[in-house]
Amino acid sequence: MSVNKIPQTDSIQELARFWDTHDVTDFEDQLEEVTEPVFQRPTVVEVYLQPEEAEAVRQIAKSKGVDFVDLVREWVMERVRIL
């Protein structure tokens, strides 16, 4: 029987370090089955732009010193907050 406890954290890195050095069979008494997703992946949305539109967004992003995709996400989130 294990004297260690499974870390109670949401940090994937911390859990990865823990499981790199421990065996799950040593913790069977602490495990519980979950039926709903534990980690949710972000939803990917494709936005179709004309080449000149995409270039305009790239130029705006460059002038602000941010990534093109991050700028588009920022604009979407600003609009969602308004609604």
Backbone as a chain_set.jsonl record, in Angstrom:
{"seq": "MSVNKIPQTDSIQELARFWDTHDVTDFEDQLEEVTEPVFQRPTVVEVYLQPEEAEAVRQIAKSKGVDFVDLVREWVMERVRIL", "coords": {"N": [[0.84, -1.183, 0.0], [0.457, 2.26, -0.692], [2.127, 5.112, 0.681], [2.152, 7.58, -0.281], [0.305, 10.337, -1.657], [-1.883, 11.108, -4.35], [-1.285, 14.013, -6.199], [-3.33, 16.887, -5.711], [-4.148, 18.791, -8.034], [-4.558, 21.101, -10.77], [-2.622, 21.368, -12.568], [-1.164, 20.318, -15.431], [1.514, 19.876, -15.986], [2.632, 19.443, -13.426], [1.26, 17.117, -12.665], [2.17, 15.41, -14.691], [4.93, 15.246, -14.083], [4.705, 13.942, -11.621], [3.503, 11.435, -12.344], [5.477, 10.471, -13.987], [7.306, 9.483, -12.25], [6.023, 7.691, -10.633], [3.945, 4.759, -10.141], [0.817, 3.883, -11.376], [-0.55, 1.685, -10.352], [0.156, 1.601, -7.72], [-1.547, 3.302, -6.503], [-4.169, 2.547, -6.591], [-6.179, 2.44, -4.657], [-6.841, 5.066, -4.325], [-7.979, 5.972, -6.627], [-10.675, 7.067, -8.723], [-13.454, 6.556, -10.838], [-14.353, 8.673, -13.501], [-17.015, 10.124, -15.328], [-17.578, 12.295, -16.933], [-15.944, 14.648, -19.174], [-12.634, 15.574, -18.251], [-10.704, 17.384, -19.058], [-11.209, 20.025, -21.233], [-11.012, 20.644, -24.62], [-10.168, 23.519, -26.57], [-12.501, 24.994, -28.844], [-12.1, 24.99, -32.288], [-12.351, 27.439, -34.735], [-12.819, 28.205, -38.048], [-12.063, 31.018, -39.977], [-12.885, 32.548, -42.853], [-11.207, 34.643, -44.977], [-10.764, 37.167, -47.448], [-7.809, 37.481, -49.44], [-6.756, 40.137, -49.295], [-8.063, 41.086, -47.035], [-7.096, 39.409, -45.029], [-4.409, 40.152, -45.137], [-4.601, 42.815, -44.294], [-5.415, 42.425, -41.637], [-3.169, 41.072, -40.696], [-1.254, 43.128, -40.905], [-2.258, 44.987, -39.068], [-2.045, 43.475, -36.729], [0.734, 43.139, -36.656], [1.531, 45.808, -36.299], [0.613, 46.215, -33.748], [2.146, 44.496, -32.391], [1.394, 41.893, -31.874], [0.35, 38.455, -32.278], [-1.204, 37.359, -35.288], [-3.383, 35.501, -35.11], [-3.991, 35.718, -32.4], [-4.883, 38.353, -32.31], [-7.243, 38.259, -33.85], [-8.743, 36.53, -32.239], [-8.931, 38.132, -29.943], [-10.536, 40.234, -30.966], [-12.916, 38.835, -31.476], [-13.593, 37.998, -28.877], [-13.999, 40.503, -27.666], [-16.313, 41.323, -28.967], [-18.128, 39.339, -28.205], [-18.36, 39.856, -25.471], [-19.84, 42.185, -25.537], [-22.383, 41.429, -26.258]], "CA": [[0.0, 0.0, 0.0], [1.243, 3.474, -0.865], [2.006, 6.16, 1.69], [2.042, 8.824, -1.042], [-1.019, 10.742, -2.141], [-1.922, 11.697, -5.683], [-1.408, 15.471, -6.051], [-4.618, 17.515, -6.029], [-3.779, 19.987, -8.784], [-5.011, 21.188, -12.157], [-1.429, 21.569, -13.388], [-0.806, 19.148, -16.228], [2.954, 19.673, -15.831], [2.88, 18.846, -12.116], [0.778, 15.734, -12.717], [3.073, 14.646, -15.569], [6.142, 14.955, -13.295], [4.354, 12.947, -10.612], [3.3, 10.116, -12.938], [6.757, 10.014, -14.554], [8.106, 8.849, -11.201], [5.169, 6.816, -9.835], [3.172, 3.752, -10.873], [-0.609, 4.026, -11.055], [-1.03, 0.545, -9.56], [0.42, 1.879, -6.307], [-2.533, 4.269, -6.029], [-5.506, 2.065, -6.967], [-7.146, 2.742, -3.603], [-7.173, 6.496, -4.389], [-8.538, 6.295, -7.939], [-12.117, 7.002, -8.903], [-13.848, 6.689, -12.238], [-15.139, 9.852, -13.852], [-17.768, 9.886, -16.562], [-17.57, 13.484, -17.786], [-14.589, 15.049, -19.56], [-11.862, 16.286, -17.241], [-10.077, 18.486, -19.766], [-11.937, 20.398, -22.435], [-10.189, 21.269, -25.644], [-10.832, 24.684, -27.156], [-13.142, 24.805, -30.135], [-11.405, 25.668, -33.374], [-13.271, 28.037, -35.688], [-12.138, 28.738, -39.225], [-12.601, 32.279, -40.475], [-12.441, 32.725, -44.228], [-10.996, 36.036, -45.356], [-10.145, 37.423, -48.738], [-6.379, 37.735, -49.219], [-6.486, 41.518, -48.858], [-8.563, 41.208, -45.664], [-6.12, 38.729, -44.177], [-3.209, 40.983, -45.101], [-4.904, 43.969, -43.458], [-5.391, 41.961, -40.247], [-1.747, 40.806, -40.382], [-0.575, 44.408, -40.726], [-2.721, 45.547, -37.789], [-1.425, 42.657, -35.68], [2.155, 43.484, -36.624], [1.684, 47.155, -35.723], [0.322, 46.119, -32.311], [3.119, 43.579, -31.8], [0.734, 40.663, -31.433], [0.16, 37.436, -33.299], [-2.387, 37.47, -36.135], [-4.471, 34.686, -34.546], [-4.368, 36.308, -31.107], [-5.653, 39.571, -32.572], [-8.593, 37.856, -34.286], [-9.428, 36.009, -31.048], [-9.24, 39.295, -29.111], [-11.679, 40.918, -31.553], [-14.116, 38.013, -31.263], [-13.937, 38.059, -27.455], [-14.559, 41.834, -27.404], [-17.683, 41.348, -29.496], [-18.932, 38.426, -27.37], [-18.624, 40.548, -24.212], [-20.841, 43.226, -25.797], [-23.717, 40.809, -26.386]], "C": [[0.885, 1.247, 0.0], [1.03, 4.441, 0.289], [1.872, 7.522, 1.021], [0.597, 9.081, -1.429], [-0.87, 11.298, -3.543], [-2.088, 13.204, -5.509], [-2.794, 15.959, -6.467], [-4.32, 18.842, -6.719], [-4.398, 19.939, -10.167], [-3.835, 21.346, -13.109], [-1.06, 20.281, -14.121], [0.676, 18.84, -16.057], [3.269, 18.991, -14.497], [2.423, 17.384, -12.093], [1.682, 14.858, -13.579], [4.354, 14.278, -14.821], [5.873, 13.861, -12.262], [4.258, 11.549, -11.237], [4.538, 9.591, -13.661], [7.574, 9.241, -13.522], [7.287, 7.916, -10.303], [4.404, 5.85, -10.731], [1.72, 3.827, -10.423], [-1.129, 2.869, -10.203], [-0.765, 0.712, -8.067], [-0.643, 2.787, -5.688], [-3.968, 3.832, -6.334], [-6.563, 2.404, -5.925], [-7.574, 4.209, -3.606], [-7.862, 6.893, -5.692], [-10.054, 6.222, -7.908], [-12.433, 7.233, -10.374], [-14.655, 7.969, -12.429], [-15.814, 9.612, -15.188], [-17.79, 11.092, -17.482], [-16.129, 13.867, -18.118], [-13.909, 15.839, -18.445], [-11.225, 17.519, -17.859], [-10.883, 18.777, -21.02], [-10.995, 21.102, -23.392], [-10.924, 22.497, -26.186], [-11.455, 24.319, -28.504], [-12.393, 25.621, -31.175], [-12.451, 26.163, -34.366], [-12.45, 28.587, -36.85], [-12.844, 30.013, -39.68], [-12.023, 32.476, -41.872], [-12.378, 34.207, -44.563], [-10.449, 36.095, -46.77], [-8.667, 37.736, -48.476], [-6.079, 39.149, -48.732], [-6.994, 41.766, -47.437], [-7.57, 40.58, -44.684], [-4.85, 39.559, -44.041], [-3.417, 42.214, -44.223], [-4.856, 43.579, -41.976], [-3.948, 41.691, -39.821], [-0.995, 42.113, -40.102], [-0.98, 45.069, -39.405], [-2.07, 44.796, -36.637], [0.051, 43.01, -35.527], [2.372, 44.842, -35.967], [1.428, 47.162, -34.219], [1.308, 45.189, -31.603], [2.503, 42.312, -31.25], [0.617, 39.702, -32.605], [-1.181, 37.638, -34.007], [-3.583, 36.744, -35.512], [-4.936, 35.259, -33.214], [-5.201, 37.565, -31.288], [-7.078, 39.232, -32.983], [-9.382, 37.339, -33.093], [-9.827, 37.163, -30.122], [-10.467, 40.027, -29.637], [-12.964, 40.141, -31.329], [-14.548, 38.111, -29.803], [-14.504, 39.427, -27.07], [-16.02, 41.887, -27.832], [-18.599, 40.468, -28.642], [-19.286, 39.097, -26.055], [-19.697, 41.616, -24.356], [-22.241, 42.631, -25.771], [-24.352, 40.463, -25.065]], "O": [[1.943, 1.264, 0.63], [-0.076, 4.581, 0.809], [1.521, 8.506, 1.673], [-0.219, 8.163, -1.515], [0.155, 11.89, -3.879], [-2.95, 13.636, -4.743], [-3.356, 15.492, -7.458], [-4.247, 19.886, -6.071], [-4.724, 18.866, -10.675], [-4.025, 21.447, -14.321], [-0.691, 19.284, -13.501], [1.06, 17.673, -15.989], [4.081, 18.067, -14.447], [3.121, 16.52, -11.563], [1.934, 13.7, -13.243], [4.819, 13.141, -14.905], [6.698, 12.972, -12.052], [4.852, 10.596, -10.732], [4.638, 8.392, -13.92], [8.435, 8.438, -13.881], [7.809, 7.404, -9.313], [4.236, 6.093, -11.926], [1.433, 3.834, -9.226], [-2.054, 3.056, -9.412], [-1.389, 0.042, -7.244], [-0.636, 3.013, -4.478], [-4.88, 4.659, -6.335], [-7.721, 2.632, -6.272], [-8.561, 4.565, -2.963], [-8.285, 8.04, -5.84], [-10.642, 5.428, -7.173], [-11.762, 8.006, -11.058], [-15.524, 8.301, -11.623], [-15.248, 8.972, -16.074], [-17.997, 10.944, -18.686], [-15.2, 13.457, -17.422], [-14.536, 16.667, -17.782], [-11.209, 18.586, -17.244], [-11.201, 17.865, -21.782], [-10.279, 22.031, -23.02], [-12.153, 22.511, -26.253], [-10.969, 23.431, -29.205], [-12.091, 26.796, -30.964], [-13.327, 25.408, -34.786], [-11.5, 29.343, -36.648], [-14.072, 30.066, -39.755], [-10.806, 32.559, -42.042], [-13.369, 34.928, -44.447], [-9.757, 35.184, -47.224], [-8.32, 38.208, -47.394], [-5.238, 39.336, -47.853], [-6.415, 42.572, -46.709], [-7.253, 41.158, -43.645], [-4.282, 39.657, -42.953], [-2.513, 42.614, -43.49], [-4.317, 44.322, -41.156], [-3.551, 42.042, -38.71], [-0.195, 42.186, -39.17], [-0.141, 45.642, -38.71], [-1.598, 45.408, -35.679], [0.554, 43.162, -34.413], [3.293, 45.008, -35.167], [1.958, 48.008, -33.498], [1.315, 45.099, -30.375], [3.005, 41.724, -30.293], [0.765, 40.087, -33.765], [-2.166, 38.04, -33.389], [-4.669, 37.313, -35.402], [-6.133, 35.284, -32.928], [-6.122, 37.819, -30.511], [-8.023, 39.861, -32.507], [-10.559, 37.665, -32.942], [-10.932, 37.171, -29.58], [-11.344, 40.405, -28.86], [-13.999, 40.734, -31.022], [-15.732, 38.286, -29.516], [-15.401, 39.503, -26.23], [-16.86, 42.441, -27.123], [-19.744, 40.841, -28.39], [-20.402, 38.93, -25.564], [-20.394, 41.922, -23.389], [-23.182, 43.276, -25.307], [-25.466, 39.94, -25.034]]}, "num_chains": 1, "name": "protein.A"}
